[in-house]
Amino acid sequence: MSLPKYSELNLFISLEDIEKEIFLSQKFLFDLRMKKSTNQSIKPHLFVHTKRRISQLQMKKSVLLKTTQ
């Protein structure tokens, strides 16, 4: 599984969509942490992928905010 790419974020045009996706990604990351703490089986690469996705979404959000001002 490859890392998420910034170019895949072209689907998100509005800030609401980006914020919703950030929230869902953070929730998924929280669930992964809960599974890790309860010793359930997880795939460790999902931590890296989810954190990267959140970072990319935040970057996209800041770019959209600057262009709208």
ABEGO torsion letter per residue (X at the ends): XBBBBAAAAAABABAAAAAAAAAAAAAAAAAAAAAAAAGBBBBAAAAAAAAAAAAAAAAAAAAAAAAAX
